[in-house]
Amino acid sequence: MSKEIERKFLVAAAPDLSNAQKAVVRQGYLTAPDDSTELRLRQKDDAFFLTLKGGGGLVRVEREAQITAKQFETFWPETEGRRVEKERYTGRLPDGLMFELDIFSGDLAPLRLVEVEFDSEEDAEAFVPPEWFGADVTEDKRFKNKTMATKGIPD
C-alpha cells in the first residue's frame, strides 16, 4: 500500500523562492465533500493525473496514475463546484527535506500553505519547521484542498 506521510502548515512569511521550481496547478474532485476517500483530477503544467487518497491527517493512503489530457478533459466537467487553482513552488529546506508551497488563486486567494513529506511518522513528528512556516494545520480538515474546494478559505 502506498502511503503519504506529510505535515501541512500555514505560511507566516514569504520565503526566498528563487531556487524553487514553479508549476501551475488546477485540480478538481470527483468525490463528494463528505466522502472519506477522495478521487482527484490534477493538471500540473502539461501533465495530468488521477489520484486516490484515503484517510486524513499525518498518514494517508495515496495512489496516483498519469493520464492523458483527453482523459482529464473527459472527467473535468464533473468537478464543477469542487475545484482549486494554485501555483506550486517546490524547493529544498536547509535540512535537505523538500517543501511544496502552494499560493492559491481565485476564491482561495491569498491563502498560502506549505507541505513537507517524510519517510516515517517519527521523522514527521521530530520535524522542527523553519521560521517562515506558520501554524501546523496537518490535522485541521478545514485546510484539506477538497474541503476548501467546496467551502472556501477556513475562518
N, CA, C and O atoms as a GROMACS GRO file, in nm:
protein
  620
    1MET      N    1   0.084  -0.117   0.000
    1MET     CA    2   0.000   0.000   0.000
    1MET      C    3   0.089   0.124   0.000
    1MET      O    4   0.186   0.133   0.076
    2SER      N    5   0.055   0.219  -0.085
    2SER     CA    6   0.131   0.343  -0.095
    2SER      C    7   0.080   0.441   0.009
    2SER      O    8  -0.040   0.468   0.017
    3LYS      N    9   0.173   0.495   0.089
    3LYS     CA   10   0.134   0.590   0.194
    3LYS      C   11   0.203   0.723   0.173
    3LYS      O   12   0.314   0.732   0.120
    4GLU      N   13   0.133   0.826   0.216
    4GLU     CA   14   0.186   0.962   0.215
    4GLU      C   15   0.192   1.007   0.361
    4GLU      O   16   0.092   1.004   0.432
    5ILE      N   17   0.311   1.047   0.404
    5ILE     CA   18   0.329   1.099   0.539
    5ILE      C   19   0.371   1.244   0.524
    5ILE      O   20   0.483   1.272   0.480
    6GLU      N   21   0.283   1.336   0.560
    6GLU     CA   22   0.316   1.477   0.540
    6GLU      C   23   0.255   1.564   0.649
    6GLU      O   24   0.155   1.529   0.711
    7ARG      N   25   0.320   1.677   0.670
    7ARG     CA   26   0.267   1.781   0.758
    7ARG      C   27   0.240   1.904   0.674
    7ARG      O   28   0.309   1.933   0.577
    8LYS      N   29   0.136   1.976   0.715
    8LYS     CA   30   0.092   2.095   0.641
    8LYS      C   31   0.087   2.214   0.736
    8LYS      O   32   0.041   2.202   0.850
    9PHE      N   33   0.136   2.328   0.687
    9PHE     CA   34   0.145   2.449   0.768
    9PHE      C   35   0.093   2.569   0.690
    9PHE      O   36   0.100   2.573   0.567
   10LEU      N   37   0.040   2.667   0.763
   10LEU     CA   38   0.018   2.799   0.705
   10LEU      C   39   0.155   2.861   0.681
   10LEU      O   40   0.254   2.814   0.736
   11VAL      N   41   0.161   2.964   0.601
   11VAL     CA   42   0.287   3.033   0.573
   11VAL      C   43   0.285   3.166   0.646
   11VAL      O   44   0.198   3.250   0.623
   12ALA      N   45   0.382   3.184   0.736
   12ALA     CA   46   0.388   3.306   0.818
   12ALA      C   47   0.455   3.421   0.744
   12ALA      O   48   0.417   3.537   0.761
   13ALA      N   49   0.554   3.389   0.661
   13ALA     CA   50   0.628   3.492   0.587
   13ALA      C   51   0.673   3.431   0.455
   13ALA      O   52   0.706   3.313   0.448
   14ALA      N   53   0.675   3.513   0.351
   14ALA     CA   54   0.717   3.463   0.219
   14ALA      C   55   0.865   3.425   0.222
   14ALA      O   56   0.949   3.507   0.259
   15PRO      N   57   0.898   3.302   0.184
   15PRO     CA   58   1.038   3.261   0.180
   15PRO      C   59   1.104   3.303   0.048
   15PRO      O   60   1.037   3.352  -0.043
   16ASP      N   61   1.233   3.285   0.041
   16ASP     CA   62   1.305   3.306  -0.085
   16ASP      C   63   1.273   3.189  -0.177
   16ASP      O   64   1.309   3.075  -0.147
   17LEU      N   65   1.208   3.216  -0.288
   17LEU     CA   66   1.168   3.110  -0.382
   17LEU      C   67   1.254   3.114  -0.509
   17LEU      O   68   1.218   3.051  -0.608
   18SER      N   69   1.365   3.185  -0.506
   18SER     CA   70   1.448   3.200  -0.626
   18SER      C   71   1.504   3.066  -0.676
   18SER      O   72   1.532   3.053  -0.795
   19ASN      N   73   1.522   2.969  -0.588
   19ASN     CA   74   1.574   2.839  -0.630
   19ASN      C   75   1.465   2.732  -0.639
   19ASN      O   76   1.495   2.615  -0.662
   20ALA      N   77   1.340   2.772  -0.621
   20ALA     CA   78   1.228   2.676  -0.625
   20ALA      C   79   1.176   2.660  -0.768
   20ALA      O   80   1.188   2.750  -0.851
   21GLN      N   81   1.119   2.544  -0.794
   21GLN     CA   82   1.054   2.515  -0.923
   21GLN      C   83   0.907   2.554  -0.912
   21GLN      O   84   0.840   2.520  -0.814
   22LYS      N   85   0.857   2.624  -1.013
   22LYS     CA   86   0.717   2.667  -1.012
   22LYS      C   87   0.635   2.584  -1.110
   22LYS      O   88   0.680   2.553  -1.220
   23ALA      N   89   0.514   2.548  -1.068
   23ALA     CA   90   0.419   2.480  -1.155
   23ALA      C   91   0.281   2.542  -1.133
   23ALA      O   92   0.246   2.581  -1.022
   24VAL      N   93   0.204   2.551  -1.239
   24VAL     CA   94   0.066   2.597  -1.230
   24VAL      C   95  -0.022   2.473  -1.218
   24VAL      O   96  -0.011   2.380  -1.298
   25VAL      N   97  -0.108   2.474  -1.116
   25VAL     CA   98  -0.188   2.356  -1.084
   25VAL      C   99  -0.336   2.391  -1.084
   25VAL      O  100  -0.377   2.495  -1.032
   26ARG      N  101  -0.414   2.304  -1.143
   26ARG     CA  102  -0.560   2.310  -1.123
   26ARG      C  103  -0.603   2.168  -1.091
   26ARG      O  104  -0.559   2.071  -1.152
   27GLN      N  105  -0.690   2.158  -0.992
   27GLN     CA  106  -0.737   2.026  -0.954
   27GLN      C  107  -0.883   2.032  -0.917
   27GLN      O  108  -0.934   2.135  -0.871
   28GLY      N  109  -0.950   1.921  -0.939
   28GLY     CA  110  -1.092   1.911  -0.909
   28GLY      C  111  -1.121   1.775  -0.850
   28GLY      O  112  -1.049   1.679  -0.874
   29TYR      N  113  -1.228   1.769  -0.774
   29TYR     CA  114  -1.262   1.647  -0.700
   29TYR      C  115  -1.385   1.582  -0.760
   29TYR      O  116  -1.488   1.646  -0.781
   30LEU      N  117  -1.373   1.451  -0.786
   30LEU     CA  118  -1.483   1.373  -0.841
   30LEU      C  119  -1.574   1.319  -0.731
   30LEU      O  120  -1.691   1.290  -0.756
   31THR      N  121  -1.521   1.306  -0.611
   31THR     CA  122  -1.598   1.254  -0.499
   31THR      C  123  -1.664   1.369  -0.423
   31THR      O  124  -1.621   1.484  -0.431
   32ALA      N  125  -1.771   1.335  -0.351
   32ALA     CA  126  -1.845   1.435  -0.272
   32ALA      C  127  -1.761   1.480  -0.153
   32ALA      O  128  -1.675   1.405  -0.106
   33PRO      N  129  -1.785   1.603  -0.104
   33PRO     CA  130  -1.705   1.658   0.006
   33PRO      C  131  -1.702   1.570   0.131
   33PRO      O  132  -1.602   1.568   0.202
   34ASP      N  133  -1.810   1.497   0.160
   34ASP     CA  134  -1.814   1.418   0.283
   34ASP      C  135  -1.766   1.274   0.266
   34ASP      O  136  -1.768   1.197   0.362
   35ASP      N  137  -1.723   1.236   0.146
   35ASP     CA  138  -1.667   1.102   0.125
   35ASP      C  139  -1.534   1.090   0.198
   35ASP      O  140  -1.454   1.184   0.197
   36SER      N  141  -1.509   0.976   0.262
   36SER     CA  142  -1.383   0.957   0.334
   36SER      C  143  -1.266   0.934   0.240
   36SER      O  144  -1.151   0.958   0.276
   37THR      N  145  -1.294   0.887   0.120
   37THR     CA  146  -1.192   0.869   0.016
   37THR      C  147  -1.212   0.979  -0.087
   37THR      O  148  -1.325   1.012  -0.123
   38GLU      N  149  -1.101   1.035  -0.136
   38GLU     CA  150  -1.114   1.137  -0.239
   38GLU      C  151  -1.052   1.088  -0.369
   38GLU      O  152  -0.948   1.024  -0.371
   39LEU      N  153  -1.120   1.121  -0.477
   39LEU     CA  154  -1.071   1.093  -0.611
   39LEU      C  155  -1.055   1.228  -0.678
   39LEU      O  156  -1.151   1.303  -0.694
   40ARG      N  157  -0.929   1.258  -0.718
   40ARG     CA  158  -0.895   1.392  -0.764
   40ARG      C  159  -0.834   1.388  -0.903
   40ARG      O  160  -0.756   1.298  -0.936
   41LEU      N  161  -0.871   1.487  -0.984
   41LEU     CA  162  -0.804   1.513  -1.111
   41LEU      C  163  -0.709   1.629  -1.089
   41LEU      O  164  -0.745   1.726  -1.022
   42ARG      N  165  -0.588   1.620  -1.145
   42ARG     CA  166  -0.494   1.732  -1.131
   42ARG      C  167  -0.421   1.753  -1.262
   42ARG      O  168  -0.372   1.659  -1.325
   43GLN      N  169  -0.414   1.880  -1.301
   43GLN     CA  170  -0.327   1.922  -1.410
   43GLN      C  171  -0.214   2.003  -1.347
   43GLN      O  172  -0.239   2.102  -1.278
   44LYS      N  173  -0.091   1.960  -1.372
   44LYS     CA  174   0.027   2.030  -1.323
   44LYS      C  175   0.109   2.066  -1.445
   44LYS      O  176   0.176   1.980  -1.503
   45ASP      N  177   0.104   2.194  -1.485
   45ASP     CA  178   0.160   2.239  -1.612
   45ASP      C  179   0.100   2.155  -1.724
   45ASP      O  180  -0.021   2.159  -1.744
   46ASP      N  181   0.180   2.079  -1.797
   46ASP     CA  182   0.129   2.000  -1.910
   46ASP      C  183   0.110   1.852  -1.878
   46ASP      O  184   0.093   1.772  -1.969
   47ALA      N  185   0.113   1.816  -1.750
   47ALA     CA  186   0.095   1.676  -1.709
   47ALA      C  187  -0.040   1.661  -1.638
   47ALA      O  188  -0.088   1.755  -1.574
   48PHE      N  189  -0.100   1.544  -1.649
   48PHE     CA  190  -0.235   1.518  -1.597
   48PHE      C  191  -0.233   1.393  -1.512
   48PHE      O  192  -0.167   1.295  -1.546
   49PHE      N  193  -0.308   1.396  -1.398
   49PHE     CA  194  -0.304   1.286  -1.304
   49PHE      C  195  -0.443   1.258  -1.247
   49PHE      O  196  -0.527   1.347  -1.235
   50LEU      N  197  -0.465   1.131  -1.213
   50LEU     CA  198  -0.581   1.086  -1.137
   50LEU      C  199  -0.526   1.031  -1.007
   50LEU      O  200  -0.440   0.942  -1.008
   51THR      N  201  -0.574   1.084  -0.894
   51THR     CA  202  -0.520   1.046  -0.764
   51THR      C  203  -0.631   1.002  -0.671
   51THR      O  204  -0.737   1.065  -0.664
   52LEU      N  205  -0.606   0.893  -0.599
   52LEU     CA  206  -0.696   0.845  -0.495
   52LEU      C  207  -0.626   0.866  -0.361
   52LEU      O  208  -0.510   0.826  -0.345
   53LYS      N  209  -0.694   0.929  -0.266
   53LYS     CA  210  -0.641   0.948  -0.131
   53LYS      C  211  -0.744   0.899  -0.032
   53LYS      O  212  -0.864   0.922  -0.049
   54GLY      N  213  -0.697   0.831   0.072
   54GLY     CA  214  -0.786   0.782   0.175
   54GLY      C  215  -0.737   0.820   0.312
   54GLY      O  216  -0.617   0.835   0.334
   55GLY      N  217  -0.830   0.834   0.405
   55GLY     CA  218  -0.793   0.872   0.541
   55GLY      C  219  -0.765   1.020   0.548
   55GLY      O  220  -0.801   1.097   0.459
   56GLY      N  221  -0.699   1.059   0.656
   56GLY     CA  222  -0.668   1.201   0.674
   56GLY      C  223  -0.562   1.218   0.779
   56GLY      O  224  -0.522   1.121   0.844
   57GLY      N  225  -0.517   1.338   0.796
   57GLY     CA  226  -0.417   1.366   0.898
   57GLY      C  227  -0.276   1.340   0.849
   57GLY      O  228  -0.245   1.362   0.732
   58LEU      N  229  -0.192   1.292   0.938
   58LEU     CA  230  -0.049   1.277   0.913
   58LEU      C  231  -0.017   1.169   0.810
   58LEU      O  232   0.068   1.189   0.723
   59VAL      N  233  -0.086   1.054   0.819
   59VAL     CA  234  -0.058   0.941   0.729
   59VAL      C  235  -0.184   0.911   0.648
   59VAL      O  236  -0.292   0.893   0.703
   60ARG      N  237  -0.167   0.905   0.515
   60ARG     CA  238  -0.280   0.878   0.426
   60ARG      C  239  -0.240   0.777   0.321
   60ARG      O  240  -0.123   0.767   0.283
   61VAL      N  241  -0.338   0.701   0.273
   61VAL     CA  242  -0.318   0.616   0.156
   61VAL      C  243  -0.319   0.706   0.034
   61VAL      O  244  -0.403   0.796   0.024
   62GLU      N  245  -0.227   0.683  -0.059
   62GLU     CA  246  -0.225   0.762  -0.181
   62GLU      C  247  -0.183   0.675  -0.299
   62GLU      O  248  -0.082   0.604  -0.293
   63ARG      N  249  -0.262   0.680  -0.404
   63ARG     CA  250  -0.228   0.613  -0.530
   63ARG      C  251  -0.251   0.713  -0.642
   63ARG      O  252  -0.352   0.784  -0.645
   64GLU      N  253  -0.156   0.719  -0.736
   64GLU     CA  254  -0.165   0.817  -0.843
   64GLU      C  255  -0.125   0.754  -0.975
   64GLU      O  256  -0.032   0.673  -0.982
   65ALA      N  257  -0.196   0.794  -1.081
   65ALA     CA  258  -0.163   0.748  -1.216
   65ALA      C  259  -0.166   0.867  -1.310
   65ALA      O  260  -0.255   0.951  -1.303
   66GLN      N  261  -0.068   0.872  -1.398
   66GLN     CA  262  -0.069   0.976  -1.500
   66GLN      C  263  -0.172   0.938  -1.606
   66GLN      O  264  -0.182   0.821  -1.644
   67ILE      N  265  -0.248   1.036  -1.653
   67ILE     CA  266  -0.350   1.014  -1.755
   67ILE      C  267  -0.325   1.110  -1.870
   67ILE      O  268  -0.241   1.200  -1.860
   68THR      N  269  -0.399   1.091  -1.978
   68THR     CA  270  -0.384   1.179  -2.094
   68THR      C  271  -0.468   1.306  -2.075
   68THR      O  272  -0.559   1.310  -1.991
   69ALA      N  273  -0.436   1.408  -2.152
   69ALA     CA  274  -0.515   1.532  -2.149
   69ALA      C  275  -0.660   1.503  -2.187
   69ALA      O  276  -0.752   1.562  -2.130
   70LYS      N  277  -0.681   1.414  -2.283
   70LYS     CA  278  -0.817   1.380  -2.325
   70LYS      C  279  -0.895   1.313  -2.212
   70LYS      O  280  -1.012   1.344  -2.190
   71GLN      N  281  -0.830   1.221  -2.139
   71GLN     CA  282  -0.896   1.158  -2.025
   71GLN      C  283  -0.929   1.262  -1.918
   71GLN      O  284  -1.039   1.262  -1.862
   72PHE      N  285  -0.835   1.351  -1.892
   72PHE     CA  286  -0.858   1.458  -1.795
   72PHE      C  287  -0.980   1.540  -1.835
   72PHE      O  288  -1.070   1.562  -1.754
   73GLU      N  289  -0.983   1.586  -1.959
   73GLU     CA  290  -1.092   1.672  -2.006
   73GLU      C  291  -1.226   1.599  -2.008
   73GLU      O  292  -1.331   1.663  -1.994
   74THR      N  293  -1.225   1.468  -2.025
   74THR     CA  294  -1.349   1.390  -2.022
   74THR      C  295  -1.417   1.401  -1.885
   74THR      O  296  -1.539   1.415  -1.878
   75PHE      N  297  -1.339   1.395  -1.778
   75PHE     CA  298  -1.396   1.394  -1.644
   75PHE      C  299  -1.399   1.531  -1.576
   75PHE      O  300  -1.471   1.549  -1.479
   76TRP      N  301  -1.322   1.628  -1.626
   76TRP     CA  302  -1.311   1.759  -1.564
   76TRP      C  303  -1.448   1.825  -1.539
   76TRP      O  304  -1.467   1.882  -1.432
   77PRO      N  305  -1.544   1.820  -1.634
   77PRO     CA  306  -1.673   1.885  -1.608
   77PRO      C  307  -1.743   1.834  -1.481
   77PRO      O  308  -1.820   1.908  -1.420
   78GLU      N  309  -1.716   1.710  -1.440
   78GLU     CA  310  -1.779   1.652  -1.321
   78GLU      C  311  -1.724   1.711  -1.191
   78GLU      O  312  -1.777   1.682  -1.084
   79THR      N  313  -1.619   1.792  -1.200
   79THR     CA  314  -1.562   1.854  -1.079
   79THR      C  315  -1.615   1.995  -1.055
   79THR      O  316  -1.572   2.062  -0.961
   80GLU      N  317  -1.707   2.040  -1.137
   80GLU     CA  318  -1.762   2.176  -1.124
   80GLU      C  319  -1.808   2.200  -0.980
   80GLU      O  320  -1.879   2.118  -0.922
   81GLY      N  321  -1.766   2.313  -0.923
   81GLY     CA  322  -1.802   2.347  -0.786
   81GLY      C  323  -1.710   2.284  -0.681
   81GLY      O  324  -1.728   2.306  -0.562
   82ARG      N  325  -1.611   2.206  -0.726
   82ARG     CA  326  -1.517   2.138  -0.634
   82ARG      C  327  -1.376   2.148  -0.692
   82ARG      O  328  -1.309   2.047  -0.714
   83ARG      N  329  -1.330   2.273  -0.715
   83ARG     CA  330  -1.201   2.294  -0.781
   83ARG      C  331  -1.111   2.388  -0.701
   83ARG      O  332  -1.158   2.470  -0.621
   84VAL      N  333  -0.980   2.372  -0.725
   84VAL     CA  334  -0.877   2.455  -0.663
   84VAL      C  335  -0.776   2.492  -0.771
   84VAL      O  336  -0.739   2.409  -0.854
   85GLU      N  337  -0.732   2.618  -0.768
   85GLU     CA  338  -0.625   2.663  -0.858
   85GLU      C  339  -0.516   2.726  -0.774
   85GLU      O  340  -0.542   2.799  -0.679
   86LYS      N  341  -0.391   2.696  -0.812
   86LYS     CA  342  -0.279   2.745  -0.733
   86LYS      C  343  -0.150   2.740  -0.813
   86LYS      O  344  -0.140   2.673  -0.916
   87GLU      N  345  -0.051   2.813  -0.762
   87GLU     CA  346   0.085   2.798  -0.810
   87GLU      C  347   0.158   2.720  -0.703
   87GLU      O  348   0.146   2.750  -0.584
   88ARG      N  349   0.234   2.619  -0.745
   88ARG     CA  350   0.308   2.536  -0.650
   88ARG      C  351   0.458   2.558  -0.671
   88ARG      O  352   0.510   2.545  -0.782
   89TYR      N  353   0.524   2.590  -0.562
   89TYR     CA  354   0.669   2.607  -0.563
   89TYR      C  355   0.731   2.492  -0.485
   89TYR      O  356   0.698   2.470  -0.368
   90THR      N  357   0.820   2.419  -0.550
   90THR     CA  358   0.888   2.307  -0.486
   90THR      C  359   1.034   2.344  -0.466
   90THR      O  360   1.104   2.384  -0.559
   91GLY      N  361   1.079   2.329  -0.342
   91GLY     CA  362   1.216   2.365  -0.310
   91GLY      C  363   1.271   2.277  -0.198
   91GLY      O  364   1.205   2.185  -0.152
   92ARG      N  365   1.393   2.309  -0.157
   92ARG     CA  366   1.461   2.230  -0.055
   92ARG      C  367   1.485   2.316   0.069
   92ARG      O  368   1.530   2.431   0.059
   93LEU      N  369   1.456   2.259   0.185
   93LEU     CA  370   1.484   2.324   0.312
   93LEU      C  371   1.631   2.305   0.347
   93LEU      O  372   1.695   2.216   0.292
   94PRO      N  373   1.685   2.385   0.438
   94PRO     CA  374   1.827   2.370   0.476
   94PRO      C  375   1.864   2.230   0.524
   94PRO      O  376   1.979   2.188   0.508
   95ASP      N  377   1.768   2.156   0.584
   95ASP     CA  378   1.798   2.020   0.632
   95ASP      C  379   1.789   1.915   0.521
   95ASP      O  380   1.807   1.796   0.547
   96GLY      N  381   1.761   1.959   0.398
   96GLY     CA  382   1.756   1.868   0.284
   96GLY      C  383   1.617   1.821   0.246
   96GLY      O  384   1.598   1.768   0.137
   97LEU      N  385   1.519   1.839   0.334
   97LEU     CA  386   1.383   1.798   0.303
   97LEU      C  387   1.324   1.889   0.195
   97LEU      O  388   1.359   2.006   0.184
   98MET      N  389   1.234   1.831   0.117
   98MET     CA  390   1.166   1.908   0.013
   98MET      C  391   1.038   1.969   0.069
   98MET      O  392   0.970   1.909   0.152
   99PHE      N  393   1.007   2.091   0.024
   99PHE     CA  394   0.880   2.154   0.059
   99PHE      C  395   0.802   2.181  -0.068
   99PHE      O  396   0.860   2.197  -0.176
  100GLU      N  397   0.670   2.187  -0.053
  100GLU     CA  398   0.581   2.230  -0.160
  100GLU      C  399   0.497   2.344  -0.103
  100GLU      O  400   0.415   2.323  -0.014
  101LEU      N  401   0.517   2.464  -0.157
  101LEU     CA  402   0.444   2.581  -0.112
  101LEU      C  403   0.338   2.614  -0.216
  101LEU      O  404   0.369   2.634  -0.333
  102ASP      N  405   0.213   2.618  -0.172
  102ASP     CA  406   0.101   2.649  -0.260
  102ASP      C  407   0.052   2.790  -0.235
  102ASP      O  408   0.021   2.827  -0.122
  103ILE      N  409   0.045   2.869  -0.343
  103ILE     CA  410  -0.014   3.003  -0.338
  103ILE      C  411  -0.143   2.994  -0.418
  103ILE      O  412  -0.142   2.982  -0.540
  104PHE      N  413  -0.254   3.001  -0.347
  104PHE     CA  414  -0.384   2.979  -0.408
  104PHE      C  415  -0.432   3.103  -0.482
  104PHE      O  416  -0.398   3.216  -0.446
  105SER      N  417  -0.513   3.081  -0.585
  105SER     CA  418  -0.572   3.191  -0.660
  105SER      C  419  -0.724   3.175  -0.658
  105SER      O  420  -0.777   3.084  -0.594
  106GLY      N  421  -0.792   3.262  -0.728
  106GLY     CA  422  -0.938   3.255  -0.731
  106GLY      C  423  -0.998   3.281  -0.595
  106GLY      O  424  -0.952   3.368  -0.522
  107ASP      N  425  -1.102   3.205  -0.560
  107ASP     CA  426  -1.173   3.224  -0.433
  107ASP      C  427  -1.087   3.196  -0.311
  107ASP      O  428  -1.121   3.239  -0.201
  108LEU      N  429  -0.975   3.124  -0.328
  108LEU     CA  430  -0.890   3.089  -0.214
  108LEU      C  431  -0.772   3.185  -0.194
  108LEU      O  432  -0.694   3.170  -0.100
  109ALA      N  433  -0.759   3.284  -0.283
  109ALA     CA  434  -0.652   3.384  -0.266
  109ALA      C  435  -0.684   3.466  -0.143
  109ALA      O  436  -0.802   3.495  -0.120
  110PRO      N  437  -0.590   3.506  -0.064
  110PRO     CA  438  -0.444   3.497  -0.077
  110PRO      C  439  -0.383   3.384   0.007
  110PRO      O  440  -0.267   3.394   0.049
  111LEU      N  441  -0.458   3.278   0.031
  111LEU     CA  442  -0.411   3.168   0.116
  111LEU      C  443  -0.280   3.108   0.064
  111LEU      O  444  -0.263   3.089  -0.056
  112ARG      N  445  -0.188   3.079   0.158
  112ARG     CA  446  -0.062   3.012   0.126
  112ARG      C  447  -0.042   2.898   0.227
  112ARG      O  448  -0.052   2.919   0.348
  113LEU      N  449  -0.015   2.779   0.175
  113LEU     CA  450   0.011   2.661   0.259
  113LEU      C  451   0.140   2.597   0.213
  113LEU      O  452   0.175   2.603   0.096
  114VAL      N  453   0.211   2.534   0.307
  114VAL     CA  454   0.334   2.462   0.273
  114VAL      C  455   0.326   2.322   0.332
  114VAL      O  456   0.282   2.304   0.446
  115GLU      N  457   0.369   2.223   0.253
  115GLU     CA  458   0.368   2.083   0.296
  115GLU      C  459   0.508   2.026   0.288
  115GLU      O  460   0.588   2.065   0.203
  116VAL      N  461   0.537   1.934   0.379
  116VAL     CA  462   0.664   1.861   0.378
  116VAL      C  463   0.630   1.714   0.394
  116VAL      O  464   0.557   1.676   0.486
  117GLU      N  465   0.685   1.629   0.305
  117GLU     CA  466   0.665   1.484   0.314
  117GLU      C  467   0.783   1.420   0.384
  117GLU      O  468   0.896   1.468   0.376
  118PHE      N  469   0.753   1.309   0.454
  118PHE     CA  470   0.854   1.241   0.534
  118PHE      C  471   0.856   1.092   0.503
  118PHE      O  472   0.759   1.036   0.450
  119ASP      N  473   0.968   1.028   0.537
  119ASP     CA  474   0.983   0.883   0.518
  119ASP      C  475   0.916   0.803   0.629
  119ASP      O  476   0.880   0.687   0.608
  120SER      N  477   0.899   0.864   0.746
  120SER     CA  478   0.840   0.792   0.859
  120SER      C  479   0.761   0.888   0.947
  120SER      O  480   0.780   1.010   0.942
  121GLU      N  481   0.671   0.832   1.028
  121GLU     CA  482   0.596   0.913   1.122
  121GLU      C  483   0.689   0.976   1.225
  121GLU      O  484   0.667   1.088   1.270
  122GLU      N  485   0.792   0.903   1.263
  122GLU     CA  486   0.889   0.953   1.361
  122GLU      C  487   0.958   1.079   1.306
  122GLU      O  488   0.974   1.177   1.378
  123ASP      N  489   0.999   1.074   1.179
  123ASP     CA  490   1.062   1.190   1.117
  123ASP      C  491   0.965   1.309   1.113
  123ASP      O  492   1.003   1.423   1.139
  124ALA      N  493   0.839   1.280   1.081
  124ALA     CA  494   0.738   1.386   1.074
  124ALA      C  495   0.718   1.452   1.210
  124ALA      O  496   0.708   1.574   1.219
  125GLU      N  497   0.710   1.370   1.315
  125GLU     CA  498   0.686   1.423   1.448
  125GLU      C  499   0.807   1.498   1.503
  125GLU      O  500   0.792   1.589   1.584
  126ALA      N  501   0.928   1.461   1.459
  126ALA     CA  502   1.050   1.526   1.506
  126ALA      C  503   1.083   1.654   1.429
  126ALA      O  504   1.173   1.728   1.469
  127PHE      N  505   1.013   1.680   1.320
  127PHE     CA  506   1.042   1.794   1.234
  127PHE      C  507   1.025   1.926   1.307
  127PHE      O  508   0.923   1.949   1.372
  128VAL      N  509   1.125   2.011   1.297
  128VAL     CA  510   1.118   2.147   1.350
  128VAL      C  511   1.108   2.242   1.231
  128VAL      O  512   1.203   2.257   1.155
  129PRO      N  513   0.992   2.304   1.214
  129PRO     CA  514   0.972   2.390   1.096
  129PRO      C  515   1.057   2.517   1.101
  129PRO      O  516   1.085   2.570   1.208
  130PRO      N  517   1.097   2.566   0.983
  130PRO     CA  518   1.171   2.692   0.978
  130PRO      C  519   1.080   2.809   1.018
  130PRO      O  520   0.958   2.794   1.027
  131GLU      N  521   1.142   2.923   1.042
  131GLU     CA  522   1.068   3.040   1.091
  131GLU      C  523   0.958   3.087   0.998
  131GLU      O  524   0.858   3.143   1.043
  132TRP      N  525   0.974   3.065   0.867
  132TRP     CA  526   0.873   3.116   0.775
  132TRP      C  527   0.747   3.032   0.773
  132TRP      O  528   0.646   3.072   0.715
  133PHE      N  529   0.750   2.913   0.836
  133PHE     CA  530   0.629   2.832   0.849
  133PHE      C  531   0.543   2.893   0.959
  133PHE      O  532   0.594   2.945   1.058
  134GLY      N  533   0.411   2.886   0.939
  134GLY     CA  534   0.316   2.932   1.040
  134GLY      C  535   0.258   2.815   1.117
  134GLY      O  536   0.326   2.715   1.141
  135ALA      N  537   0.132   2.827   1.155
  135ALA     CA  538   0.064   2.726   1.235
  135ALA      C  539   0.056   2.592   1.162
  135ALA      O  540   0.039   2.587   1.040
  136ASP      N  541   0.069   2.484   1.237
  136ASP     CA  542   0.057   2.348   1.185
  136ASP      C  543  -0.092   2.317   1.169
  136ASP      O  544  -0.166   2.319   1.267
  137VAL      N  545  -0.136   2.289   1.045
  137VAL     CA  546  -0.277   2.260   1.018
  137VAL      C  547  -0.294   2.118   0.963
  137VAL      O  548  -0.394   2.087   0.897
  138THR      N  549  -0.197   2.032   0.991
  138THR     CA  550  -0.200   1.894   0.941
  138THR      C  551  -0.330   1.823   0.975
  138THR      O  552  -0.388   1.756   0.890
  139GLU      N  553  -0.375   1.836   1.098
  139GLU     CA  554  -0.494   1.764   1.144
  139GLU      C  555  -0.623   1.843   1.127
  139GLU      O  556  -0.731   1.795   1.162
  140ASP      N  557  -0.613   1.964   1.074
  140ASP     CA  558  -0.731   2.051   1.059
  140ASP      C  559  -0.795   2.026   0.922
  140ASP      O  560  -0.745   2.072   0.820
  141LYS      N  561  -0.905   1.952   0.922
  141LYS     CA  562  -0.972   1.913   0.797
  141LYS      C  563  -1.018   2.032   0.714
  141LYS      O  564  -1.041   2.018   0.594
  142ARG      N  565  -1.033   2.150   0.776
  142ARG     CA  566  -1.075   2.269   0.702
  142ARG      C  567  -0.971   2.310   0.599
  142ARG      O  568  -1.004   2.378   0.502
  143PHE      N  569  -0.844   2.268   0.618
  143PHE     CA  570  -0.736   2.306   0.527
  143PHE      C  571  -0.704   2.198   0.425
  143PHE      O  572  -0.604   2.208   0.354
  144LYS      N  573  -0.788   2.094   0.416
  144LYS     CA  574  -0.772   1.996   0.309
  144LYS      C  575  -0.818   2.063   0.180
  144LYS      O  576  -0.918   2.134   0.178
  145ASN      N  577  -0.745   2.040   0.073
  145ASN     CA  578  -0.781   2.100  -0.056
  145ASN      C  579  -0.924   2.066  -0.094
  145ASN      O  580  -0.996   2.152  -0.145
  146LYS      N  581  -0.965   1.943  -0.070
  146LYS     CA  582  -1.101   1.902  -0.107
  146LYS      C  583  -1.205   1.984  -0.030
  146LYS      O  584  -1.306   2.024  -0.088
  147THR      N  585  -1.181   2.009   0.097
  147THR     CA  586  -1.274   2.088   0.177
  147THR      C  587  -1.277   2.232   0.128
  147THR      O  588  -1.384   2.292   0.112
  148MET      N  589  -1.158   2.288   0.104
  148MET     CA  590  -1.152   2.427   0.059
  148MET      C  591  -1.212   2.446  -0.079
  148MET      O  592  -1.264   2.553  -0.111
  149ALA      N  593  -1.207   2.340  -0.163
  149ALA     CA  594  -1.264   2.348  -0.297
  149ALA      C  595  -1.414   2.372  -0.294
  149ALA      O  596  -1.470   2.430  -0.387
  150THR      N  597  -1.480   2.329  -0.185
  150THR     CA  598  -1.624   2.347  -0.176
  150THR      C  599  -1.667   2.452  -0.073
  150THR      O  600  -1.773   2.513  -0.087
  151LYS      N  601  -1.585   2.472   0.030
  151LYS     CA  602  -1.626   2.561   0.139
  151LYS      C  603  -1.546   2.691   0.145
  151LYS      O  604  -1.582   2.781   0.221
  152GLY      N  605  -1.439   2.703   0.066
  152GLY     CA  606  -1.361   2.825   0.065
  152GLY      C  607  -1.255   2.829   0.174
  152GLY      O  608  -1.226   2.728   0.238
  153ILE      N  609  -1.198   2.948   0.195
  153ILE     CA  610  -1.093   2.967   0.295
  153ILE      C  611  -1.151   2.948   0.434
  153ILE      O  612  -1.255   3.007   0.466
  154PRO      N  613  -1.086   2.868   0.518
  154PRO     CA  614  -1.135   2.849   0.655
  154PRO      C  615  -1.134   2.979   0.734
  154PRO      O  616  -1.050   3.066   0.710
  155ASP      N  617  -1.226   2.991   0.827
  155ASP     CA  618  -1.233   3.110   0.913
  155ASP      C  619  -1.118   3.110   1.011
  155ASP      O  620  -1.106   3.202   1.092
   0.00000   0.00000   0.00000
